[in-house]
Amino acid sequence: MIQRMLYNGRVIWACMKKDIKSALTERVFTIISVFLPLNFLILLSLFVVSGGLAPTAVVMQDTGPYAQQFYNAMAHAHSFALQRDSASQAEQLITAGRIVAVVTIPPDFDARIQSNQPVQVNVKINNLNTDFTNDIRRAVPLSITTFYAKAFPNVVSITTSEHDFYQQDTGYIPYLTVSILVIALVMSGLLQAGTASAREWENATMKELMLSPASRWAIVIGKMLGSFALSLIAVVVVLAVLIFIIGVYPVHWGEVIGFTALTMLIFIAWGTLLGTLIKQSQAFIALAFGTALPLFFLSGAFGPISFNTQAIQVIAQIFPVYYAIVLQQHAFHNFTLNTYGLGTNILVLCAYALGLVILAAIVLRRSTVAN
Amino acid sequence: MSSNPMRTIWAIFKKDLSIWLLNKRNLAATLAPPLVFLLVQALGAVAVGRSPVALVTLDQGPKGLQMQQIFHQADVFRITDATPTQAQQLLKTIQVVAVITIPADFTQRVDAHANSPVNVTVNNLNLDFTNDIRRSVPDAITQFYQAQGSASPIKVTLSEQDLRSRDVQLFQYSVLPTIVLLLTLSGLVTSSIAAAREWETRTIKEMLLSPAGRASIIIGKVLSAFTSTFLLGVLVLLLGYVLGWTQPEGIYWLVSLLIIALVALMSTGLGVAMGAALQRTQPVIAISINVAFYLFFLAGGIGVIAFEPIWLQNIAAFIPLTYGVHALEQAIFYSASDLLGRDVLVLSVCALVALGLGVLSMRRGIAS
């Protein structure tokens, strides 16, 4: 029994070393796959670098005090990145696609407001898609109510009295980059483990492994450990950038380390399983990259999944990415994104990890030399 | 004596295309992700821009009920009417972003022109959701006042002019960048692997020892990668058409196909260049995919480039995919040829440059 264990330990160690050495012979690929998670972090962050503010030109045909107040109200509407321009400049910018809206404050704005007469503010919108367009359409009424609240507090009596759940707002970038971290872990794990497995089949070196007396699960664990070691470098780089450059400091450091390791384990197991099933590194890599984007959108990266449609809620909870995002958001920001509790989310991920490792070993056992 | 170039091109074309078609796993791996991505976008489309909120109406007076109706009609929320206890439970179980409460004395206060706050408790997890609520509640309030017509105390009104003839839903809007991503990914990966494989498996030797002209070999390889990429792009466009998401009209079908062809040609040329330069499939795959994603995201991804910071807009101006997405948007959503000349020129020049690089790289590889 003890001899068997020692033998398996040697197999695991040997497979791990072999995979690391094999990866180091493909230096270009290994370097790219180490920096890949960082690339994902950078690229997906480009989605939100604008902070959701609509670049808008304001044409101030009236520069009186009420017009200025209206401009200030717009500036505080959490929706616009304002710049003052002339009408012709604004027209040029919106036509060239540099801005998305032009707001024109008419020349008689102050006079009409003072005499309590209706006044129209023209808003020209580059209505490319309804999501962005509606943000602008709603932001202007917000500016109007804010303007009246300051300029004529007795006239418009209905206001908003806001109470926030959390003491401070979390910017969109600090929130989203934590979700992107999870996808980066997914990519890193899948790529390292999947290509290592698929390569064994492509190069037919799997034959020697399968004909040896080594147990299948020892081979699988050895391969996974090799991928884990390589992924670790990528993960350290990503975490360093996220924490020290982007400036998202975790509330619970221990959770970050623990959940990161658990997530890596799951996707390394998943990559090993898929690589064994697909047996072609080219197809596997295309699939790994291609599924990362849909998974990112499907798994509550932008907010709690319960805010989404029922269909997405059901589908998201099938994949471990969702639970990993929930846990990392708790680790970094102390957010609670579902009602399962920390323990249950961790248990789910552990179950995935165990299940995938067992499945990978079973698939390998059922693969034959003829494959 | 050299062989007939057309026969050589045809032979290389058939060979590479057959290899691509026979590799069903690769085919599925290339096609599945964009299709899954489109499906995810469609499934989640209903929720975009409409936050789930609980509405508690404590005032049964006319103004309170009117306000309640306005919130329902405003179509800015997905509303659940609830009691205070139910609303708190929904907030606690993260079923709603916010609880909006119309207080019991709302009608009284509005009639007396006293301060009448609508209470909003927000789960301010991130600024995206929070700002949606901060915009949407005042939007409903202004609609409440607008309903009073000329008696409304709010004299500032909005006159909206849209640059585009129609609004496009977010999931429809994201189909075109997805097609462009597919074209870039497929073109780069397929052609780079097809090129690199010849060196890796040493079949380039047989090709060079044959009477086939080198130009014919290169053209055959480019043509097969272009064809597979172009067909994939057309397939997704047709799928969008069948689903009613992307429906070009009349001549704009031709424009759309032209743009797809140009993007496919450009990505194929780049892929051949990379494959012939690196001559190993594994690194070529990784680099191709990275390059494809970088080009895609720097061209604005599925977002609106005008929303991005100026530095990113300036970078996007140098990325050919920006022009591809723009031309497709104009043709498919607006049946317009706005700046089509510019877009076609940029894409054509880039396709020619990419093909030139591809040819040079293959020639150097062959020579070495």
Chai-1 contact restraints between the chains, C-beta under 6 A:
chainA,res_idxA,chainB,res_idxB,connection_type,confidence,min_distance_angstrom,max_distance_angstrom,comment,restraint_id
A,E26,B,Q282,contact,1.0,0.0,6.0,A-B,restraint_1
A,V28,B,P283,contact,1.0,0.0,6.0,A-B,restraint_2
A,F29,B,Q282,contact,1.0,0.0,6.0,A-B,restraint_3
A,F29,B,P283,contact,1.0,0.0,6.0,A-B,restraint_4
A,F29,B,A286,contact,1.0,0.0,6.0,A-B,restraint_5
A,I32,B,A286,contact,1.0,0.0,6.0,A-B,restraint_6
A,L43,B,F293,contact,1.0,0.0,6.0,A-B,restraint_7
A,L43,B,F297,contact,1.0,0.0,6.0,A-B,restraint_8
A,L46,B,F297,contact,1.0,0.0,6.0,A-B,restraint_9
A,S50,B,F307,contact,1.0,0.0,6.0,A-B,restraint_10
A,S50,B,E308,contact,1.0,0.0,6.0,A-B,restraint_11
A,H78,B,N131,contact,1.0,0.0,6.0,A-B,restraint_12
A,H78,B,R134,contact,1.0,0.0,6.0,A-B,restraint_13
A,G97,B,A306,contact,1.0,0.0,6.0,A-B,restraint_14
A,V100,B,A306,contact,1.0,0.0,6.0,A-B,restraint_15
A,P118,B,K155,contact,1.0,0.0,6.0,A-B,restraint_16
A,V119,B,K155,contact,1.0,0.0,6.0,A-B,restraint_17
A,V119,B,V156,contact,1.0,0.0,6.0,A-B,restraint_18
A,Q120,B,T157,contact,1.0,0.0,6.0,A-B,restraint_19
A,Q120,B,S159,contact,1.0,0.0,6.0,A-B,restraint_20
A,V121,B,L158,contact,1.0,0.0,6.0,A-B,restraint_21
A,N122,B,S159,contact,1.0,0.0,6.0,A-B,restraint_22
A,V123,B,L158,contact,1.0,0.0,6.0,A-B,restraint_23
A,V123,B,E160,contact,1.0,0.0,6.0,A-B,restraint_24
A,K124,B,Q161,contact,1.0,0.0,6.0,A-B,restraint_25
A,I125,B,D162,contact,1.0,0.0,6.0,A-B,restraint_26
A,N126,B,L163,contact,1.0,0.0,6.0,A-B,restraint_27
A,N127,B,D162,contact,1.0,0.0,6.0,A-B,restraint_28
A,N127,B,R164,contact,1.0,0.0,6.0,A-B,restraint_29
A,N127,B,D167,contact,1.0,0.0,6.0,A-B,restraint_30
A,L128,B,V304,contact,1.0,0.0,6.0,A-B,restraint_31
A,N129,B,V168,contact,1.0,0.0,6.0,A-B,restraint_32
A,N129,B,L170,contact,1.0,0.0,6.0,A-B,restraint_33
A,N129,B,Y173,contact,1.0,0.0,6.0,A-B,restraint_34
A,T130,B,D167,contact,1.0,0.0,6.0,A-B,restraint_35
A,T130,B,Q169,contact,1.0,0.0,6.0,A-B,restraint_36
A,D131,B,V48,contact,1.0,0.0,6.0,A-B,restraint_37
A,D131,B,G49,contact,1.0,0.0,6.0,A-B,restraint_38
A,D131,B,L170,contact,1.0,0.0,6.0,A-B,restraint_39
A,F132,B,V304,contact,1.0,0.0,6.0,A-B,restraint_40
A,N134,B,G49,contact,1.0,0.0,6.0,A-B,restraint_41
A,R138,B,R135,contact,1.0,0.0,6.0,A-B,restraint_42
A,R138,B,S136,contact,1.0,0.0,6.0,A-B,restraint_43
A,R138,B,D139,contact,1.0,0.0,6.0,A-B,restraint_44
A,A139,B,R135,contact,1.0,0.0,6.0,A-B,restraint_45
A,V140,B,L158,contact,1.0,0.0,6.0,A-B,restraint_46
A,P141,B,P138,contact,1.0,0.0,6.0,A-B,restraint_47
A,P141,B,D139,contact,1.0,0.0,6.0,A-B,restraint_48
A,P141,B,T142,contact,1.0,0.0,6.0,A-B,restraint_49
A,L142,B,R135,contact,1.0,0.0,6.0,A-B,restraint_50
A,L142,B,P138,contact,1.0,0.0,6.0,A-B,restraint_51
A,I144,B,T142,contact,1.0,0.0,6.0,A-B,restraint_52
A,I144,B,V156,contact,1.0,0.0,6.0,A-B,restraint_53
A,T145,B,P138,contact,1.0,0.0,6.0,A-B,restraint_54
A,T145,B,I141,contact,1.0,0.0,6.0,A-B,restraint_55
A,V155,B,P153,contact,1.0,0.0,6.0,A-B,restraint_56
A,V156,B,P153,contact,1.0,0.0,6.0,A-B,restraint_57
A,S157,B,H113,contact,1.0,0.0,6.0,A-B,restraint_58
A,S157,B,N115,contact,1.0,0.0,6.0,A-B,restraint_59
A,S157,B,S116,contact,1.0,0.0,6.0,A-B,restraint_60
A,I158,B,S116,contact,1.0,0.0,6.0,A-B,restraint_61
A,I158,B,I141,contact,1.0,0.0,6.0,A-B,restraint_62
A,T159,B,P117,contact,1.0,0.0,6.0,A-B,restraint_63
A,T160,B,V118,contact,1.0,0.0,6.0,A-B,restraint_64
A,T160,B,V120,contact,1.0,0.0,6.0,A-B,restraint_65
A,T160,B,V137,contact,1.0,0.0,6.0,A-B,restraint_66
A,S161,B,P117,contact,1.0,0.0,6.0,A-B,restraint_67
A,S161,B,N119,contact,1.0,0.0,6.0,A-B,restraint_68
A,E162,B,V120,contact,1.0,0.0,6.0,A-B,restraint_69
A,H163,B,T121,contact,1.0,0.0,6.0,A-B,restraint_70
A,D164,B,V122,contact,1.0,0.0,6.0,A-B,restraint_71
A,D164,B,N124,contact,1.0,0.0,6.0,A-B,restraint_72
A,F165,B,N123,contact,1.0,0.0,6.0,A-B,restraint_73
A,F165,B,N124,contact,1.0,0.0,6.0,A-B,restraint_74
A,Y166,B,N124,contact,1.0,0.0,6.0,A-B,restraint_75
A,D169,B,N124,contact,1.0,0.0,6.0,A-B,restraint_76
A,D169,B,L127,contact,1.0,0.0,6.0,A-B,restraint_77
A,D169,B,T130,contact,1.0,0.0,6.0,A-B,restraint_78
A,T170,B,N126,contact,1.0,0.0,6.0,A-B,restraint_79
A,G171,B,L127,contact,1.0,0.0,6.0,A-B,restraint_80
A,Y172,B,N126,contact,1.0,0.0,6.0,A-B,restraint_81
A,Y172,B,L127,contact,1.0,0.0,6.0,A-B,restraint_82
A,Y172,B,D128,contact,1.0,0.0,6.0,A-B,restraint_83
A,Y175,B,N126,contact,1.0,0.0,6.0,A-B,restraint_84
A,I278,B,R25,contact,1.0,0.0,6.0,A-B,restraint_85
A,Q280,B,R25,contact,1.0,0.0,6.0,A-B,restraint_86
A,Q282,B,N26,contact,1.0,0.0,6.0,A-B,restraint_87
A,Q282,B,I285,contact,1.0,0.0,6.0,A-B,restraint_88
A,A283,B,R25,contact,1.0,0.0,6.0,A-B,restraint_89
A,A283,B,N26,contact,1.0,0.0,6.0,A-B,restraint_90
A,A283,B,A29,contact,1.0,0.0,6.0,A-B,restraint_91
A,I285,B,I285,contact,1.0,0.0,6.0,A-B,restraint_92
A,A286,B,A29,contact,1.0,0.0,6.0,A-B,restraint_93
A,A286,B,T30,contact,1.0,0.0,6.0,A-B,restraint_94
A,L287,B,A29,contact,1.0,0.0,6.0,A-B,restraint_95
A,F289,B,I289,contact,1.0,0.0,6.0,A-B,restraint_96
A,G290,B,P33,contact,1.0,0.0,6.0,A-B,restraint_97
A,T291,B,P33,contact,1.0,0.0,6.0,A-B,restraint_98
A,L293,B,F37,contact,1.0,0.0,6.0,A-B,restraint_99
A,P294,B,V36,contact,1.0,0.0,6.0,A-B,restraint_100
A,P294,B,F37,contact,1.0,0.0,6.0,A-B,restraint_101
A,P294,B,V40,contact,1.0,0.0,6.0,A-B,restraint_102
A,F297,B,V40,contact,1.0,0.0,6.0,A-B,restraint_103
A,L298,B,V40,contact,1.0,0.0,6.0,A-B,restraint_104
A,G303,B,F129,contact,1.0,0.0,6.0,A-B,restraint_105
A,P304,B,I94,contact,1.0,0.0,6.0,A-B,restraint_106
A,S306,B,I94,contact,1.0,0.0,6.0,A-B,restraint_107
A,S306,B,Q95,contact,1.0,0.0,6.0,A-B,restraint_108
A,F307,B,P52,contact,1.0,0.0,6.0,A-B,restraint_109
A,N308,B,G44,contact,1.0,0.0,6.0,A-B,restraint_110
A,N308,B,A47,contact,1.0,0.0,6.0,A-B,restraint_111
A,T309,B,G44,contact,1.0,0.0,6.0,A-B,restraint_112
A,T309,B,V46,contact,1.0,0.0,6.0,A-B,restraint_113
A,T309,B,A47,contact,1.0,0.0,6.0,A-B,restraint_114
A,A311,B,L43,contact,1.0,0.0,6.0,A-B,restraint_115
A,I312,B,L43,contact,1.0,0.0,6.0,A-B,restraint_116
A,I312,B,G44,contact,1.0,0.0,6.0,A-B,restraint_117
A,F335,B,L125,contact,1.0,0.0,6.0,A-B,restraint_118
A,T339,B,T93,contact,1.0,0.0,6.0,A-B,restraint_119
